[in-house]
Amino acid sequence: MKRVSCKFVSYVFSREVEPATTVKPGETVVFETLDARGARSIPGRPYVPPPPRPFERSNPVTGPVYVEGAKPGDVLAVEVKSIETGEWGYVSAKPTVGVLK
């Protein structure tokens, strides 16, 4: 089993991002993730504003992972075995984005 730390965060889905790890087909991977603000909004701690970036780069994603033998155009099946949530969460609602757009 491989573990991908939330230190391997990107704000885009792009082949230009270097893989955080390489796995074999069928191998289990555990991802540590950040909240949508990059762990900057933690109850009981002072708010740390995120660095300026375009809106399309606002949500951190952990990874990517290189799958041995996968080629461009291949379809890969992913099975999510479990999700463990944190102790709190939040929702941001703005009049110009998301369902309010």
C-alpha positions as CSV (number, residue, x, y, z in Angstrom):
1,M,0.0,0.0,0.0
2,K,1.2,3.5,-0.8
3,R,0.4,6.7,1.0
4,V,0.4,10.1,-0.7
5,S,0.9,13.0,1.7
6,C,-1.0,16.3,1.4
7,K,2.4,17.8,0.9
8,F,2.0,16.8,-2.7
9,V,-0.7,19.3,-3.5
10,S,-1.5,20.9,-6.9
11,Y,-4.3,23.3,-7.8
12,V,-4.8,22.0,-11.4
13,F,-5.5,18.7,-13.2
14,S,-2.6,18.7,-15.6
15,R,-0.1,16.2,-17.0
16,E,2.5,18.9,-16.4
17,V,2.4,18.1,-12.6
18,E,5.0,15.6,-11.5
19,P,3.6,12.4,-10.0
20,A,3.7,12.1,-6.2
21,T,4.2,8.3,-6.5
22,T,4.0,5.4,-9.0
23,V,1.6,2.4,-8.4
24,K,0.9,-0.9,-10.1
25,P,-2.6,-1.6,-11.4
26,G,-4.7,-2.8,-8.5
27,E,-2.4,-1.4,-5.8
28,T,-4.1,0.4,-2.9
29,V,-3.3,4.1,-2.4
30,V,-4.2,6.3,0.7
31,F,-4.5,10.0,0.0
32,E,-4.1,12.7,2.7
33,T,-6.2,15.7,1.5
34,L,-6.6,19.3,2.5
35,D,-9.9,21.2,2.7
36,A,-10.8,23.7,0.0
37,R,-8.9,26.5,1.7
38,G,-5.7,24.4,1.9
39,A,-6.0,23.9,5.7
40,R,-6.0,27.7,6.3
41,S,-9.3,27.8,8.1
42,I,-8.9,25.7,11.2
43,P,-11.3,26.4,14.2
44,G,-9.4,27.8,17.2
45,R,-6.5,29.0,15.1
46,P,-6.0,32.4,13.6
47,Y,-7.2,32.7,10.0
48,V,-4.4,32.6,7.4
49,P,-5.5,34.0,4.1
50,P,-4.6,31.9,1.0
51,P,-2.0,33.2,-1.4
52,P,-3.5,35.1,-4.4
53,R,-4.3,32.8,-7.3
54,P,-6.9,32.7,-10.1
55,F,-10.3,31.2,-9.1
56,E,-9.8,28.2,-11.4
57,R,-6.9,27.2,-9.2
58,S,-8.7,27.5,-5.9
59,N,-9.2,23.9,-4.7
60,P,-6.2,21.8,-3.7
61,V,-5.9,18.2,-5.0
62,T,-3.4,15.6,-3.7
63,G,-1.3,13.8,-6.2
64,P,-1.1,12.9,-9.1
65,V,-0.3,9.2,-9.1
66,Y,1.3,7.5,-12.1
67,V,-0.2,4.1,-12.9
68,E,2.3,1.7,-14.4
69,G,1.3,0.6,-17.9
70,A,-1.4,3.3,-18.3
71,K,-1.3,5.2,-21.6
72,P,-3.0,8.4,-22.7
73,G,-6.6,7.6,-23.7
74,D,-6.9,4.5,-21.4
75,V,-9.9,4.3,-19.1
76,L,-8.9,3.5,-15.5
77,A,-11.3,2.1,-12.8
78,V,-10.9,3.5,-9.3
79,E,-12.5,1.9,-6.3
80,V,-13.0,4.2,-3.2
81,K,-12.8,1.8,-0.3
82,S,-13.4,4.4,2.5
83,I,-13.4,8.1,3.3
84,E,-12.5,9.5,6.7
85,T,-13.7,13.0,7.3
86,G,-12.2,15.6,9.6
87,E,-13.9,17.0,12.7
88,W,-15.4,20.0,10.9
89,G,-16.3,21.4,7.5
90,Y,-17.6,24.5,5.9
91,V,-19.4,25.7,2.8
92,S,-18.7,28.8,0.9
93,A,-21.6,30.4,-1.0
94,K,-21.0,33.4,-3.2
95,P,-23.5,35.0,-5.6
96,T,-21.2,34.6,-8.6
97,V,-20.0,30.9,-8.3
98,G,-21.4,27.4,-7.9
99,V,-25.2,26.9,-7.6
100,L,-25.8,30.6,-7.1
101,K,-24.2,31.6,-10.4
